[in-house]
């Protein structure tokens, strides 16, 4: 008997789900008053940010390495050094990502599997107190 292994990317629904997650994330960031500080450190037009997040998450979750192919190694902390990310900006980012994740990934256990390293990454990205 052989077992087929699937990636987390495939388990959550592949391209359609990751696109929906990224779109909803930036939609929330753009509209929730409680995410205003996080929104303020982003460009006026969020389209490019949404595409970069989609590319990154696609590879991060086990799909095609789109971000690496287009931009090289993510080096996320270095790429975000120009943005002051303190506890409030981090927590607002978490708020938007968590809500988008809850709304777009149907299976609770898969949401928790995705959330754990995302939360760790969020703390890593903080660059001010």
Phi and psi in degrees as a GROMACS rama.xvg file:
@    title "Ramachandran Plot"
@    xaxis  label "Phi"
@    yaxis  label "Psi"
@TYPE xy
-114.424  145.267  UNK-2
-110.457  135.426  UNK-3
-88.8678  129.331  UNK-4
-95.5172  131.862  UNK-5
-115.651  157.318  UNK-6
-83.6294  164.399  UNK-7
-61.7476  -37.1646  UNK-8
-53.9654  -48.2416  UNK-9
-69.0261  -40.1389  UNK-10
-62.4575  -35.9449  UNK-11
-85.3903  -9.87998  UNK-12
122.99  8.72514  UNK-13
65.3128  -147.244  UNK-14
-53.5683  -46.7104  UNK-15
-60.7728  -42.4767  UNK-16
-71.6531  -42.3772  UNK-17
-65.2133  -39.6817  UNK-18
-62.8008  -44.1828  UNK-19
-63.6974  -41.3319  UNK-20
-60.4407  -49.2719  UNK-21
-65.4512  -41.7574  UNK-22
-63.334  -46.9016  UNK-23
-64.9226  -39.0138  UNK-24
-56.0522  -51.7749  UNK-25
-72.8241  -28.6756  UNK-26
-63.4407  -44.2178  UNK-27
-64.5223  -45.4502  UNK-28
-59.2714  -36.4677  UNK-29
-77.3831  -18.9877  UNK-30
-119.129  -22.9094  UNK-31
-79.0888  121.027  UNK-32
-58.1219  -32.3126  UNK-33
-75.9512  3.02608  UNK-34
-115.688  16.9366  UNK-35
-61.5622  -39.0349  UNK-36
-69.0132  -39.8915  UNK-37
-65.1033  -43.0225  UNK-38
-61.4969  -36.9402  UNK-39
-65.1525  -21.9964  UNK-40
-91.2503  5.61135  UNK-41
-105.52  160.576  UNK-42
-65.5339  159.311  UNK-43
-57.0974  -43.2533  UNK-44
-95.353  116.355  UNK-45
-87.1942  -1.56748  UNK-46
-57.2728  -47.756  UNK-47
-63.2191  -39.5277  UNK-48
-63.936  -41.5861  UNK-49
-63.0347  -42.9762  UNK-50
-64.316  -40.8705  UNK-51
-64.6283  -42.4869  UNK-52
-64.0016  -42.0391  UNK-53
-59.0682  -48.1461  UNK-54
-60.2485  -44.3651  UNK-55
-64.5045  -52.0656  UNK-56
-63.552  -34.0875  UNK-57
-57.2526  -51.0945  UNK-58
-69.8879  -40.2626  UNK-59
-59.4162  -36.6255  UNK-60
-87.8494  3.01225  UNK-61
102.979  6.62541  UNK-62
-87.3558  -165.539  UNK-63
-58.2962  142.743  UNK-64
-79.0346  60.8432  UNK-65
-60.0206  -44.0491  UNK-66
-62.3089  -46.9252  UNK-67
-60.7848  -42.0242  UNK-68
-64.3147  -36.8416  UNK-69
-89.4323  -36.0463  UNK-70
-129.537  -2.50454  UNK-71
84.9511  -164.18  UNK-72
-58.9409  137.496  UNK-73
-59.807  -42.0062  UNK-74
39.046  53.7925  UNK-75
-57.5467  -44.81  UNK-76
-62.227  -44.3644  UNK-77
-62.8552  -41.7333  UNK-78
-67.6008  -19.7028  UNK-79
-104.257  6.54242  UNK-80
-60.9243  -28.962  UNK-81
-70.952  -15.3275  UNK-82
-101.778  126.881  UNK-83
-78.1068  112.106  UNK-84
-115.426  103.665  UNK-85
-103.863  -173.562  UNK-86
-57.4578  -37.6739  UNK-87
-69.1934  -45.6566  UNK-88
-62.4757  -41.6091  UNK-89
-60.986  -47.8351  UNK-90
-67.2617  -32.9126  UNK-91
-68.3267  -38.8383  UNK-92
-61.1686  -45.2649  UNK-93
-58.4746  -44.9326  UNK-94
-55.2311  -49.1064  UNK-95
-67.2648  -43.6849  UNK-96
-67.0706  -44.1941  UNK-97
-61.7878  -44.324  UNK-98
-65.4635  -43.3476  UNK-99
-62.3964  -41.9415  UNK-100
-62.2626  -46.2699  UNK-101
-62.0293  -32.6411  UNK-102
-83.4632  -21.4196  UNK-103
-112.366  -22.5888  UNK-104
-105.596  117.02  UNK-105
-70.999  -41.4725  UNK-106
-83.6804  121.808  UNK-107
-58.8631  -43.6988  UNK-108
-64.3069  -38.8092  UNK-109
-65.4909  -38.0842  UNK-110
-60.0265  -42.7302  UNK-111
-67.6824  -36.1126  UNK-112
-65.2131  -40.7053  UNK-113
-69.3811  -42.4082  UNK-114
-64.8361  -42.1596  UNK-115
-53.5996  -53.3204  UNK-116
-72.9994  -26.3403  UNK-117
-66.0945  -42.4614  UNK-118
-62.5622  -43.2627  UNK-119
-60.7091  -42.9167  UNK-120
-61.2958  -42.0511  UNK-121
-58.1501  -42.9365  UNK-122
-66.1974  -36.8018  UNK-123
-64.9828  -32.9931  UNK-124
-75.7024  -18.4224  UNK-125
-61.2668  128.909  UNK-126
-127.218  12.4026  UNK-127
-152.215  159.659  UNK-128
